Amino acid sequence: MLTVVLECQDQEPELAQTLSVLVAGAVEGLVSDVVVLDHDSRDGTSRVADAAGCRFHSQWDIKDIVRSARGEWLLFVEPGARPQTGWIDEIAEYMALNKLPARFTASRGYRRPFLQRIRRASSPLELGLLLPKKQAIAAARSGMRLSEFAKGQKLRKLSSELIPSWVARAAR
């Protein structure tokens, strides 16, 4: 089972897009729970999370969040990111056969222009982070942001593609 964790601030439409894709994972029995960590959003982020059945936290300690995850693996993604076709089967198989963290492959259909790719560093969670719960518990520190879990990790690459969150932000 998999726990999906998202960190938001005024990202209601992006959160809704990500949650709509995760529904299929819940129906298939892969996604056990979704946790939304909010940084004082003034939009409808909490309403979207509540309507989708997510655990919503406006104040939290990441150590407690990681320990309380129902799944034995955690998937950290940015609001607006959307895994593409085949992600459910691939992640289920990956979790059964591996113990190392992984990330999605960047969507071929949504690539930043060349100059933006070479000038600007991508977000550590732009392609998500699939991490065993035990490893996340060992790495968690109070006050830590989700993106810090990805730092220094040697990540395997899944063949499933992910449309990054910047695509949803650009469409606003």
N, C-alpha and C positions, 0 to 999 in steps of 0.2 A: 504494500500500500504506500501511497505517496501523499505527502502534505505539500501544498503549494503555498508559498509565502510571497506577498507583494508589499512593497513600501510605497505609500501614496502621499501626495499633497496636492489638493485641488485637481484631481485627475479623474473626475467622474466618468467622462465619455471613454477614456482609455481603459479604465477599470472594467467598464461594462463590456468592451470589446474582448478583453482577455477572458473574463468570466464566461462569456458566451461560448468560447472555444473549449473551456475546461469542462463544460457540462458533459460532453461526450466521454471524457475520461472518468467522470463520476458515474455515468450510466454503465460503463464497461467495468466498473469496480476497481479502477486504478487509483483515482483520486479519492482519498478518504476524507480530507478536509482542506479548506482554504482559509488562510489567515491573512487579514488585511491590517497592516500597521500604518496608522495615519499620523501625519504631522500637521495637526490643526487645520484640516481642510475646511473651507467655507462654502463649498459646493455640496452636491448631493452624494458625495462618496460614501458616507455612512449608510444612506438609504439604499444605494446600489448593493453594497456589501450585505446588508440585512436581507434584502429581497432575494439574494442569491444563496442565503444560508451560510454565509461566511462568518468566521469569528472575527470581530472587529475590535481593535485596540487603539485608543488614542493616547494611552500611556502604557508603557511596557518596559520590561527588561528582556533583552533578546535571549539571555540565558534561560529565562522562564518560558519564553515562547518556544524555543527549540526543544526544551525538555518536554513540553506539553503536546508536541506534535504527535498525532496519531500514527502517522506513517513511519516506516523504518528508513525512508529516504525523504529528502526535502528537495523541492524544486523552487529556486528563487528566480522570479522573473519580474521584469519591469511592467507596470501597467501600460497596456497598449500592445504589448508583445503577443503574437499569436502563433502557436505551433501549427504546422501544416499537416496535411494528410499523412497518416502512417505513424504519427508520434506516439500514439497509445501503445500499439504493439511493440514498437521499438524500445520504448522506455521500460515496459514490462519485462521484455527479454533482457535488456541491459541490466536491470536491477537484479534479476535472477542469476545472472552469470558473472557479474562484476562487483568489485568493491571500491573502485576508483571513481572520483568525480568526473563529470562530463558536461559538455555544453552542446547546444544545437549547432547546426550549420547555418550560415547566413543565407537567407532567401535569395535565389538568383534573380527573382523578379523585382526585388527592391534593394538596389545597391545605391549607396551614396555616390555622387559624382566623384570622379577620380581625384580632383584637387582636394575635396573635403576628406577623402579617405587618407591622403598622405599628410595633410596639415593638422588634422584633428584626431586626438586619441579617442577611441571608442570607450564607452562606459564598460566597466568590468562585468556588468550583468546584461549587456546588449544582446548576448546570445544565450542568456539564462545560465543557471548553474544547478546541476543535479548532483546532490551530495548525500552520502550516507549519514543518517541521523547521529551515529556515534562520532563521526568525524566533526559534524557541526557542533555537537555538545562540547567536544574537546577544544574547538576553536573559539567558541562564543565567549565574549567579554561584555560586561555591562557597558552600555552606551554605544555599542558597536552598530554600524549601519550594515545592511545586507550586502552591499557592494564589497565590504571588507572581507567577506568569506571567500571571494574569488581571488584575492591578492595572493600571489605566491603559489597558487595551485597549478599543478601540471594536469591539464584537463584533456580527457579523451574527447574526440569529436563524434557526435552522433550523425548519422546520415540524414535524419529528419531535419527539415528546414524550419526556421523561425522567422516570421516577419517581425523585425525589430520595432520597438516602441516609438522610435522617431517618426515612423511612417504615420502612425495614428496622430501624433502631435502635429505633424505637418499638414494633416487634413483638417485640422480645427479651423 
